Amino acid sequence: MTETTPTPVEGSTLIGVSPKRPDITPAQMIAGIPIIASLLRAFGVYDLSREEQDALSDATTWAMALLGADAAIRFGRNLTGRAGARPVTWERVIGWALAALIVIVVVVLLFRLAAAA
C-alpha cells in the first residue's frame, strides 16, 4: 500500500488540516452589532430616546443569549472528539466555564461603569 500526500485545492487549506483559530461564526458577527452599539451609546458617542434605549437593551440581551448558544454548540461539537484533539477533562471544562464567567463579569462591569457616567 502506498502512502499518498494530500494535494491542496485552490483557495482552501490542505486536506485534513484545520483552519487557523479563532474563526468567527455568523452568529458572533450578528451578536456583535447590538453589543458594539450599546458600548458606543454607553460611552456617549450618540444619544437615544428612552424607547430606543429599551430596544437596544433588549437586542443586547438577545445577542448575549445568541453568543451563549453559539458557544454551547461549539463546546458540544468539540466534545465529540476529532482525530488529534486533546481529550476532554474536567479541568478543561471548568477552565472554559471560568473563562466564560470572567467575560460575562467584565461585560456587565463595563455596562455598569458606562451607565454610571
C-alpha positions in Angstrom: 0.0 0.0 0.0 1.4 3.4 -1.0 1.1 6.5 1.1 -0.4 9.5 -0.7 0.1 13.1 0.1 -3.0 15.3 0.1 -3.0 17.9 -2.6 -4.2 21.4 -1.9 -7.3 22.7 -3.5 -7.1 26.2 -4.8 -8.4 28.7 -2.3 -8.6 26.2 0.6 -6.4 24.5 3.2 -4.8 21.1 2.8 -7.0 18.1 3.3 -7.0 17.1 6.9 -5.6 20.4 8.1 -7.8 22.5 10.3 -8.2 26.2 9.5 -6.5 28.6 11.9 -8.4 29.6 15.0 -10.2 31.6 16.1 -12.8 31.6 13.4 -15.8 33.9 13.5 -19.3 32.5 13.1 -22.2 34.4 11.6 -23.9 34.2 15.0 -20.9 36.0 16.5 -21.0 38.7 13.9 -24.7 39.3 14.2 -24.5 39.4 18.0 -21.7 41.9 17.9 -23.8 44.6 16.3 -26.1 45.5 19.3 -23.2 44.9 21.7 -21.0 47.5 19.9 -23.9 49.9 19.6 -24.6 49.6 23.3 -21.0 50.3 24.2 -20.9 53.3 21.8 -24.0 54.7 23.4 -22.7 53.9 26.9 -19.6 55.9 26.2 -21.5 58.9 24.9 -20.9 58.5 21.2 -24.6 59.1 20.5 -27.9 59.6 22.4 -31.1 57.6 22.2 -34.6 58.2 23.3 -35.9 56.0 26.2 -37.7 53.7 23.8 -34.7 53.3 21.7 -32.6 52.6 24.8 -35.0 49.9 25.8 -35.0 48.3 22.4 -31.2 48.3 22.3 -31.1 46.8 25.8 -33.4 44.0 24.6 -31.3 43.4 21.5 -28.1 43.3 23.6 -29.8 40.7 25.9 -30.7 38.5 22.9 -27.2 39.0 21.5 -25.7 37.6 24.7 -28.1 34.7 24.5 -27.1 34.1 20.9 -23.4 34.1 21.8 -24.0 31.7 24.7 -25.9 29.3 22.4 -23.2 29.5 19.8 -20.5 28.7 22.5 -22.6 25.8 23.8 -22.9 24.4 20.3 -19.2 24.7 19.6 -18.4 23.1 23.0 -20.7 20.2 22.3 -19.0 19.7 18.9 -15.6 19.7 20.5 -16.7 17.0 22.9 -17.3 14.6 20.1 -13.6 14.1 19.7 -11.8 14.8 16.5 -8.7 13.0 15.4 -5.8 14.6 17.2 -8.0 16.6 19.6 -7.0 16.9 23.2 -9.1 14.7 25.5 -11.9 16.5 27.4 -11.1 16.6 31.1 -13.0 18.2 34.0 -10.1 20.7 34.3 -10.7 21.9 30.7 -14.5 22.1 31.2 -14.0 24.1 34.4 -11.5 26.3 32.7 -13.9 27.1 29.9 -16.7 27.8 32.4 -14.4 30.1 34.4 -13.3 31.9 31.2 -17.0 32.4 30.2 -17.8 33.7 33.7 -14.9 36.2 33.6 -16.1 37.5 30.2 -19.6 38.0 31.5 -18.5 39.8 34.6 -16.2 42.1 32.6 -19.1 43.0 30.1 -21.5 43.6 33.0 -19.0 45.8 34.8 -18.3 47.8 31.6 -22.0 48.4 31.1 -22.5 49.5 34.8 -19.4 51.7 34.6 -20.7 53.4 31.5 -24.2 53.7 32.8 -22.9 55.5 36.0 -21.0 58.0 33.9 
